[in-house]
Amino acid sequence: MGHRESNSSMDLVHLRTFLAVYRAGSLTAGAAQVGLSQPTVTTQLQALERHLGRPLFERLPRGVAPTAAALDLAARVADPLDDLEAVIGGSSTRSTPLPEPPVLLGGPAELLATQALPALAPLVADGIRLTVTTGLTDDLLTDLRAGKLDLVIATTRPRGRSVLAEPLADEEFVLIAAPEVAERIDLDRLQAGDFTALDQIPLISYAADLPIVRRYWRHVFGARLEARPALIVADLRAVLAAVVAGAGYSVLPRYLCTRDLVAGTAVMLTDPADPPINTGFLARRVGGPVRPHVERVRTRLLTAAEIW
């Protein structure tokens, strides 16, 4: 009987420690709140994770981010623990209400930097916290399903019943070069579909397998591209910078190079009547507790995307 009571007492201690870390967003700050060392807090959280069979936090460069399991556990234990704390402390009022944890958003670095984050700036100013992760869509969707992210801007439609995806925006692809490079190209031949007009011009790509460029070639020229890139850089913003500097030509999303096209520091080499497009999606997990800040970020992104 005594052994059972000891286990119950330890469970409450673990839950109290968990809630402190959840609210503080940091192991160090949570440990200070409950008067324990950080190693002790880590040990208690590990014991709680073993009991639940699911991870509760993901370590970030600064602090920790709650997983879906942590969000669910906090929603279930916060009020009872606060009430118990009020009784033990002799207070009739509840302690500080449970704050909203950061919204965990993932997506392509270029679209986040140029479109999404500027659109979300008013929400940050209004008190919503964001933790942003960049990467490839497949990897980000894996993290979404595992509860490591709340929302993902995906460049392909997510599959599976555990993820709900809403169309976000269509991105149009354009074939561009700097004006001085364009002067070396027979644009009439190119516009007529003879892409050999680009044979002597260096190709710039963000990946060795040329996914965006090959797609453009298939859609616009109806042909398979056989070319080796002169420059590969895994950031579309860097690709654009190289193009504008006169290094060669590339295919990029229009949203990324609109400013340079308007300023004349880049020019479109073709103007097809039916340009290739790619539909982006905003993905979130199905089920789980409703979180107002996640919903506000989702709504803001969907609204902002109408003018992207």
C-alpha positions in Angstrom: 0.0 0.0 0.0 2.8 2.4 0.9 4.5 1.6 -2.4 1.4 2.6 -4.3 1.2 5.9 -2.5 4.8 6.7 -3.2 4.3 6.1 -7.0 1.2 8.4 -6.9 3.2 11.2 -5.1 6.0 10.9 -7.7 3.5 11.2 -10.5 2.2 14.5 -9.1 5.7 15.8 -8.8 6.5 14.9 -12.4 3.3 16.5 -13.6 4.1 19.7 -11.7 7.6 19.8 -13.1 6.2 19.1 -16.6 3.7 22.0 -16.3 6.4 24.4 -15.2 8.7 23.6 -18.2 5.7 23.8 -20.5 4.7 27.2 -19.3 8.3 28.5 -19.2 9.3 27.1 -22.5 12.7 26.2 -21.0 14.2 23.4 -18.8 16.3 25.9 -17.0 13.4 28.4 -16.3 11.1 25.5 -15.4 13.6 24.1 -13.0 14.0 27.5 -11.3 10.2 27.7 -10.8 9.9 24.3 -9.0 13.2 24.7 -7.1 15.0 21.7 -8.7 18.2 21.3 -10.6 18.0 21.0 -14.4 19.3 17.3 -14.4 16.5 16.4 -11.9 14.0 18.1 -14.1 15.3 16.2 -17.1 15.1 12.9 -15.2 11.5 13.6 -14.1 10.4 14.4 -17.7 12.1 11.3 -19.0 10.2 9.2 -16.5 6.9 10.9 -17.5 7.7 10.3 -21.2 8.4 6.6 -20.5 5.1 6.3 -18.7 3.2 8.0 -21.6 5.2 6.3 -24.3 5.5 9.6 -26.2 8.0 12.5 -26.2 6.8 15.7 -24.6 9.4 18.3 -25.7 11.8 18.9 -28.6 14.9 20.8 -27.7 15.5 24.0 -29.6 18.6 26.2 -29.8 16.9 28.2 -27.0 14.4 26.4 -24.9 12.1 23.6 -25.8 9.0 23.2 -27.9 6.0 21.1 -26.8 4.9 18.1 -28.9 1.3 17.2 -29.6 1.4 14.9 -26.5 2.6 17.8 -24.3 -0.3 20.0 -25.6 -2.8 17.3 -24.8 -1.3 16.6 -21.4 -1.2 20.3 -20.5 -4.8 20.8 -21.5 -5.8 17.9 -19.2 -3.7 18.6 -16.1 -3.2 22.4 -15.9 -6.6 23.3 -14.3 -6.5 20.4 -11.7 -2.9 21.2 -10.7 -3.6 24.9 -10.5 -6.6 24.2 -8.2 -4.5 21.9 -6.1 -1.7 24.5 -5.9 -4.3 27.0 -4.7 -5.5 24.7 -1.9 -2.0 23.9 -0.7 -0.9 27.5 -0.9 -4.0 28.7 1.0 -5.1 30.9 -1.9 -8.6 31.1 -3.3 -7.4 32.4 -6.6 -5.9 30.3 -9.5 -2.3 31.0 -10.4 -1.3 32.5 -13.7 -3.4 31.1 -16.6 -1.8 28.7 -18.9 -0.1 30.7 -21.7 -0.3 29.7 -25.3 3.0 28.0 -26.4 4.7 29.1 -29.6 3.1 28.2 -32.9 5.5 25.8 -34.6 5.5 26.6 -38.4 7.5 24.9 -41.1 8.0 25.6 -44.8 10.4 26.5 -47.6 12.9 29.1 -46.4 12.4 31.4 -49.4 8.6 31.5 -49.2 8.7 31.9 -45.4 11.2 34.8 -45.6 9.6 36.7 -48.4 5.9 36.0 -48.0 4.8 34.2 -44.8 6.8 35.9 -42.1 6.0 39.5 -43.3 2.3 38.5 -43.3 2.6 37.2 -39.8 4.4 40.2 -38.3 1.3 41.8 -37.0 0.4 38.6 -35.0 3.9 38.6 -33.5 3.5 42.2 -32.5 0.1 41.2 -30.9 1.8 38.7 -28.7 1.7 35.4 -30.6 5.0 33.5 -30.4 6.3 31.6 -33.4 9.1 29.1 -33.8 9.9 28.6 -37.5 11.6 25.6 -39.1 12.7 25.5 -42.8 13.3 22.4 -44.9 11.9 20.1 -47.5 8.2 19.4 -47.6 8.5 15.6 -47.0 10.7 16.1 -43.9 8.4 18.8 -42.5 5.3 16.8 -43.0 6.9 13.9 -41.1 7.5 16.3 -38.2 3.9 17.6 -38.5 2.5 14.0 -38.1 4.9 13.4 -35.2 3.6 16.5 -33.4 6.8 18.5 -33.8 5.1 21.1 -35.9 1.6 22.7 -35.9 1.4 24.0 -39.4 3.4 23.3 -42.6 3.5 25.2 -45.9 3.9 22.3 -48.3 4.9 22.5 -51.9 3.1 19.3 -52.7 -0.3 18.0 -51.6 0.1 15.9 -48.4 -1.2 12.4 -48.4 -2.8 10.4 -45.6 -5.8 10.8 -43.3 -3.7 12.3 -40.4 -3.1 15.6 -42.2 -5.6 18.1 -43.5 -4.3 20.3 -46.3 -5.9 23.5 -47.7 -4.8 25.1 -51.0 -2.7 28.1 -50.1 -1.5 29.8 -53.3 -0.3 29.0 -56.9 3.3 29.9 -57.7 4.1 30.7 -61.3 7.5 29.8 -62.7 9.5 32.2 -65.0 12.6 31.8 -67.1 14.9 34.8 -66.3 18.3 36.3 -66.8 20.0 39.6 -66.2 19.5 42.1 -69.1 23.2 41.9 -70.2 22.9 38.1 -70.4 19.6 38.3 -72.3 21.3 40.5 -75.0 23.5 37.4 -75.8 20.4 35.2 -76.5 18.3 35.0 -79.6 15.0 35.6 -77.9 13.0 35.2 -81.0 14.3 31.6 -81.4 13.7 30.9 -77.8 10.2 32.3 -77.9 9.5 30.1 -80.9 10.5 27.0 -78.8 14.1 26.6 -79.8 15.7 26.3 -76.4 19.1 25.6 -78.0 19.4 29.4 -78.0 20.5 29.0 -74.4 23.2 26.4 -75.1 26.1 28.9 -74.5 24.6 30.4 -71.4 25.4 29.0 -67.9 22.5 27.4 -66.1 22.0 28.1 -62.4 20.0 25.7 -60.2 19.2 25.0 -56.6 19.6 21.2 -57.0 21.7 19.0 -59.3 18.6 17.2 -60.7 17.2 20.5 -61.9 13.6 19.8 -60.6 12.2 23.3 -61.3 14.0 23.8 -64.6 13.1 20.4 -66.0 9.5 20.9 -65.1 9.6 24.2 -67.0 11.1 22.6 -70.0 8.5 19.8 -70.1 5.6 22.3 -69.8 6.8 25.1 -72.1 9.0 23.4 -74.6 7.6 19.9 -74.5 11.1 18.5 -74.2 13.5 16.9 -71.7 16.3 19.2 -70.6 19.8 17.8 -71.1 22.1 20.3 -69.4 24.6 20.5 -66.5 24.2 23.4 -64.2 27.2 25.7 -63.9 26.2 26.7 -60.4 24.2 24.8 -57.8 23.1 26.5 -54.6 20.4 25.2 -52.3 18.7 28.5 -51.8 16.4 30.1 -54.4 17.3 33.5 -53.1 20.9 32.8 -53.8 20.0 31.5 -57.3 18.2 34.8 -57.9 21.2 36.8 -56.7 23.5 35.0 -59.1 21.1 35.5 -62.0 20.8 39.2 -61.3 24.6 39.4 -61.0 24.9 38.1 -64.6 26.1 34.5 -63.9 23.5 32.9 -66.2 19.9 31.9 -66.4 17.4 30.0 -64.2 13.8 29.2 -63.6 12.3 30.7 -60.4 9.0 31.4 -58.8 7.6 34.7 -59.9 6.9 35.9 -56.3 10.6 35.7 -55.6 11.8 37.8 -58.6 8.9 40.2 -59.1 10.9 43.1 -57.6 13.8 42.5 -59.9 11.6 42.1 -62.9 9.9 45.4 -62.1 13.2 47.1 -61.4 14.7 45.8 -64.7 17.6 44.0 -63.0 16.1 40.7 -64.4 14.1 40.0 -67.5 11.8 37.2 -68.6 13.3 35.3 -71.5 10.0 33.7 -72.5 6.4 34.7 -72.0 4.3 31.5 -72.5 0.5 31.8 -72.6 0.2 28.9 -70.2 3.1 29.2 -67.7 3.8 26.3 -65.4 2.5 26.7 -61.9 2.7 24.8 -58.6 0.1 24.8 -55.9 1.2 25.2 -52.3 -0.8 23.9 -49.4 -1.2 24.8 -45.7 -1.2 21.5 -43.8 -2.2 20.8 -40.2 -2.9 17.6 -38.1 -6.4 16.2 -37.9 -7.8 16.2 -34.4 -6.2 17.3 -31.2 -7.1 20.3 -28.9 -8.1 23.6 -30.5 -5.4 26.2 -30.1 -6.5 29.8 -30.7 -3.0 31.0 -31.7 -2.5 28.2 -34.3 -5.9 29.1 -35.7 -5.0 32.8 -36.0 -1.8 32.0 -37.8 -3.6 29.6 -40.1 -6.3 32.2 -40.9 -3.8 34.9 -41.5 -1.7 32.8 -43.9 -4.8 31.8 -45.9 -5.9 35.4 -46.1 -2.5 36.8 -47.0 -2.0 34.2 -49.7 -4.8 35.6 -51.7 -2.6 38.4 -52.8 0.8 36.6 -53.0 
